[in-house]
């Protein structure tokens, strides 16, 4: 009688060995350690960035005796006298109004003209188009110190000296080239086929710009608008040259005149710095999401 061969046992599914568990445990620990290091680095960078703001705020709440002695991280006597002096005696609200008028007007006019200029550079084909684009960029790269005399002559002949209107015209000379250069990259990212389809449906070229290009480029418009507003709000050198009346001073100019000789009135200066930074901070927080999206899009679409 033939013998029945023994049945070969099937191999069992290989389970996780002790060595495999150790490797998996180490693999899990590495991302955790990397995350802790990243958070620590982020915390250090955050402290370094926010400490000057904190120091500015604490100085604005100190009395002069505390400011001039050994520095402390927190005011022992909290006071609002610096803000009262700035707003009540020195008319800082007028300076805030002047800066708002100048920066807001420069932003609106610059966005309007720069949108038309950037659209023509992207969509139209004409002679010397590339040269015009380079000249616009060259106008932005021109040092401001070289433009004092020609700008003074232009402003004087336009009878706009010592006026907010003249300051707006001067600020447009450096805001429009930058805005045009940035918006060119955003408009290039909008497919021309969308405009052609809109014009087939009856839209004009201006209608395609207003209904297609500008809405699709909204993040870029917001980003460029915030950059333009911030630059006009913080500008000091040109305002120091073209504004002589006390009631027409902008915020940086008013803070500059708080320094008399070698005497620095740190309390009112820091109070003015806090108040002048609030509009820009509010503007950035209001458009934070659109701002980041617009800045990132412009970096890859140009």
VMD Tcl script that draws the C-alpha trace (Angstrom):
set ca {
  {0.00 0.00 0.00}
  {1.42 3.33 -1.07}
  {2.22 5.70 1.72}
  {0.52 9.10 1.74}
  {3.04 11.90 1.66}
  {3.05 14.19 4.62}
  {1.35 17.52 4.08}
  {3.79 20.40 3.94}
  {2.76 23.05 6.46}
  {1.92 26.44 4.94}
  {4.18 29.31 5.94}
  {2.54 31.68 8.37}
  {2.12 35.32 7.50}
  {5.11 37.17 8.71}
  {4.16 39.36 11.67}
  {5.99 42.40 12.92}
  {9.16 41.36 14.63}
  {10.78 43.14 17.49}
  {13.32 44.70 15.14}
  {10.56 45.95 12.86}
  {8.78 47.52 15.83}
  {11.97 49.36 16.81}
  {12.46 50.71 13.30}
  {8.85 51.85 13.17}
  {9.18 53.48 16.60}
  {12.30 55.37 15.53}
  {10.55 56.48 12.32}
  {7.73 57.87 14.41}
  {10.09 59.68 16.75}
  {11.97 61.47 13.97}
  {9.00 63.55 12.70}
  {8.05 64.34 16.29}
  {11.56 65.59 17.06}
  {11.61 67.57 13.81}
  {8.28 69.17 14.67}
  {9.51 70.21 18.11}
  {12.63 71.77 16.59}
  {10.56 73.59 13.98}
  {8.22 74.96 16.64}
  {11.13 76.10 18.79}
  {12.72 77.88 15.84}
  {9.38 79.47 14.97}
  {8.96 80.64 18.57}
  {12.43 82.23 18.58}
  {11.77 84.03 15.29}
  {8.37 85.22 16.56}
  {9.91 86.65 19.72}
  {12.63 88.42 17.74}
  {10.05 89.94 15.41}
  {7.53 90.98 18.04}
  {9.91 92.26 20.71}
  {10.54 95.65 18.98}
  {6.77 96.14 18.75}
  {6.37 95.22 22.42}
  {9.23 97.54 23.39}
  {7.69 100.40 21.40}
  {4.35 99.89 23.13}
  {5.86 99.77 26.63}
  {7.94 102.91 26.06}
  {4.81 104.77 24.96}
  {3.17 103.88 28.30}
  {6.06 104.98 30.52}
  {6.68 108.28 32.25}
  {9.89 110.17 31.26}
  {11.65 109.23 34.51}
  {11.30 105.52 33.75}
  {12.33 105.92 30.11}
  {15.62 107.65 30.94}
  {16.75 105.30 33.69}
  {17.62 101.58 33.54}
  {15.31 99.94 30.99}
  {12.58 97.64 32.29}
  {10.43 95.20 30.37}
  {7.20 96.55 31.84}
  {6.29 100.10 32.95}
  {6.02 100.45 36.70}
  {3.66 103.38 36.27}
  {1.35 103.04 33.27}
  {0.38 106.42 31.85}
  {-1.37 107.75 28.74}
  {0.22 111.21 28.99}
  {2.31 110.60 25.89}
  {-0.82 109.91 23.83}
  {-2.63 112.91 25.35}
  {0.28 115.19 24.49}
  {0.50 113.83 20.97}
  {-3.20 114.01 20.18}
  {-4.13 117.07 22.20}
  {-1.16 119.43 22.08}
  {0.53 118.46 18.83}
  {-2.51 117.74 16.65}
  {-1.42 114.29 15.57}
  {-4.91 113.51 14.26}
  {-4.33 116.12 11.54}
  {-1.15 114.31 10.55}
  {-3.02 111.01 10.41}
  {-5.65 112.62 8.19}
  {-3.00 114.04 5.84}
  {-1.26 110.68 5.52}
  {-4.58 108.93 4.87}
  {-5.47 111.40 2.10}
  {-2.05 111.15 0.46}
  {-1.59 107.38 0.75}
  {-5.18 106.59 -0.24}
  {-5.12 108.90 -3.27}
  {-1.76 107.58 -4.42}
  {-3.00 104.00 -4.12}
  {-6.21 104.56 -6.09}
  {-4.63 106.64 -8.86}
  {-1.64 104.32 -9.13}
  {-3.82 101.20 -9.39}
  {-6.01 102.79 -12.07}
  {-3.19 104.04 -14.31}
  {-0.95 101.03 -13.69}
  {-3.75 98.61 -14.60}
  {-4.19 100.28 -17.97}
  {-0.44 100.42 -18.58}
  {0.17 96.81 -17.55}
  {-2.76 95.60 -19.67}
  {-1.40 97.39 -22.76}
  {2.04 95.86 -22.24}
  {0.59 92.36 -21.94}
  {-2.17 92.29 -24.56}
  {-1.28 94.84 -27.25}
  {1.46 94.49 -29.84}
  {3.16 97.70 -30.90}
  {6.64 98.97 -31.64}
  {9.02 99.55 -28.77}
  {6.71 97.73 -26.35}
  {9.65 95.99 -24.70}
  {11.55 99.27 -24.47}
  {8.60 100.95 -22.78}
  {8.46 98.16 -20.21}
  {12.17 98.49 -19.48}
  {11.88 102.27 -19.14}
  {9.07 101.84 -16.62}
  {11.22 99.48 -14.56}
  {14.19 101.84 -14.92}
  {12.03 104.69 -13.60}
  {11.35 102.68 -10.44}
  {15.04 101.80 -9.99}
  {16.10 105.44 -10.28}
  {17.38 106.65 -6.86}
  {15.08 109.17 -5.23}
  {17.98 111.45 -4.33}
  {18.63 112.07 -8.03}
  {15.08 113.31 -8.62}
  {14.95 116.12 -6.05}
  {15.79 118.97 -8.41}
  {13.66 117.92 -11.44}
  {10.70 117.09 -9.23}
  {11.02 120.44 -7.45}
  {10.99 122.26 -10.79}
  {7.94 120.32 -12.01}
  {6.01 120.87 -8.78}
  {6.88 124.60 -8.75}
  {5.73 125.08 -12.35}
  {2.48 123.30 -11.58}
  {1.96 125.61 -8.57}
  {1.65 122.59 -6.31}
  {4.43 123.41 -3.88}
  {3.73 122.88 -0.17}
  {0.45 121.05 -0.83}
  {-0.90 117.55 -0.45}
  {-1.76 117.51 -4.15}
  {1.87 118.16 -5.03}
  {2.98 115.42 -2.65}
  {0.55 113.00 -4.32}
  {2.00 113.83 -7.74}
  {5.53 113.28 -6.43}
  {4.65 109.94 -4.83}
  {3.08 108.72 -8.07}
  {6.48 108.96 -9.76}
  {7.78 105.99 -7.75}
  {4.52 104.09 -7.09}
  {3.25 103.74 -10.66}
  {6.38 102.08 -12.14}
  {6.41 99.43 -9.40}
  {2.66 98.84 -9.66}
  {2.84 98.52 -13.44}
  {5.73 96.08 -13.25}
  {3.96 93.88 -10.69}
  {0.56 93.94 -12.40}
  {2.17 92.91 -15.68}
  {2.98 89.54 -14.13}
  {-0.55 89.06 -12.79}
  {-2.27 90.02 -16.06}
  {0.00 87.63 -17.97}
  {-1.45 84.78 -15.95}
  {-5.01 85.47 -17.19}
  {-5.69 83.44 -20.37}
  {-6.35 85.64 -23.38}
  {-8.99 83.18 -24.56}
  {-11.33 84.32 -21.78}
  {-11.20 87.90 -23.07}
  {-11.68 86.77 -26.65}
  {-14.75 84.77 -25.64}
  {-16.14 87.80 -23.79}
  {-15.58 90.01 -26.85}
  {-17.28 87.39 -29.06}
  {-20.29 87.68 -26.75}
  {-20.37 91.45 -27.31}
  {-18.01 92.89 -24.69}
  {-15.63 95.68 -25.61}
  {-11.92 95.61 -24.85}
  {-12.50 97.80 -21.79}
  {-15.40 95.58 -20.77}
  {-13.19 92.50 -20.98}
  {-10.62 94.25 -18.81}
  {-13.20 95.25 -16.19}
  {-15.19 92.01 -16.16}
  {-12.56 89.36 -16.84}
  {-8.98 90.48 -16.17}
  {-9.44 92.63 -13.07}
  {-11.69 90.18 -11.15}
  {-9.31 87.28 -11.90}
  {-6.37 89.46 -10.85}
  {-7.99 90.63 -7.61}
  {-5.33 89.05 -5.33}
  {-2.64 90.85 -7.29}
  {-4.52 94.16 -7.17}
  {-4.92 93.86 -3.40}
  {-1.25 92.99 -2.90}
  {-0.04 95.86 -5.11}
  {-2.47 98.24 -3.42}
  {-1.20 97.35 0.03}
  {2.44 97.72 -1.06}
  {1.68 101.12 -2.59}
  {-0.27 102.33 0.46}
  {2.46 101.22 2.86}
  {5.23 102.90 0.83}
  {3.31 106.19 0.62}
  {2.33 106.03 4.30}
  {5.92 105.54 5.51}
  {7.70 107.91 3.10}
  {9.66 110.70 4.81}
  {12.37 112.10 2.55}
  {10.18 113.63 -0.15}
  {7.66 114.90 2.39}
  {10.48 116.61 4.27}
  {11.43 118.48 1.09}
  {8.04 119.39 -0.38}
  {6.01 120.12 2.78}
  {6.80 123.15 4.93}
  {3.48 123.99 6.64}
  {2.82 122.44 10.01}
  {-0.82 121.63 9.26}
  {0.15 119.70 6.09}
  {2.70 117.38 7.65}
  {2.25 113.66 7.22}
  {2.80 111.14 10.01}
  {6.53 110.41 9.38}
  {7.19 114.13 9.07}
  {5.38 114.88 12.32}
  {7.41 112.21 14.13}
  {10.60 113.67 12.67}
  {9.80 117.09 14.17}
  {9.46 115.54 17.63}
  {13.28 115.40 17.61}
  {14.75 118.82 18.42}
  {18.52 118.96 18.22}
  {19.87 116.09 20.27}
  {16.75 115.82 22.45}
  {14.64 112.75 21.74}
  {11.16 112.77 23.29}
  {10.91 109.01 23.32}
  {7.47 108.85 24.94}
  {5.58 110.88 22.30}
  {7.74 109.41 19.53}
  {6.83 105.84 20.49}
  {3.18 106.80 21.01}
  {3.15 108.27 17.49}
  {4.81 105.14 16.12}
  {2.11 102.97 17.72}
  {-0.72 105.11 16.35}
  {0.82 105.36 12.89}
  {1.30 101.60 12.63}
  {-2.32 100.78 13.47}
  {-3.86 101.64 10.05}
  {-1.28 99.56 8.19}
  {-1.63 96.63 10.61}
  {-5.43 96.71 10.30}
  {-5.13 96.85 6.52}
  {-2.79 93.85 6.44}
  {-4.99 91.80 8.76}
  {-8.12 92.66 6.78}
  {-6.56 91.46 3.52}
  {-4.17 88.85 4.92}
  {-5.49 85.86 3.00}
  {-5.80 87.70 -0.29}
  {-2.43 89.36 0.31}
  {-0.55 86.07 0.67}
  {-2.34 84.56 -2.30}
  {-1.56 87.58 -4.47}
  {2.10 87.77 -3.51}
  {2.59 84.06 -4.19}
  {0.78 84.21 -7.53}
  {2.87 87.11 -8.72}
  {6.08 85.27 -8.00}
  {5.21 82.46 -10.41}
  {3.19 84.25 -13.07}
  {5.77 86.89 -13.96}
}
mol new
graphics top color blue
foreach p $ca { graphics top sphere $p radius 0.5 }
foreach p [lrange $ca 0 end-1] q [lrange $ca 1 end] { graphics top cylinder $p $q radius 0.2 }
display resetview
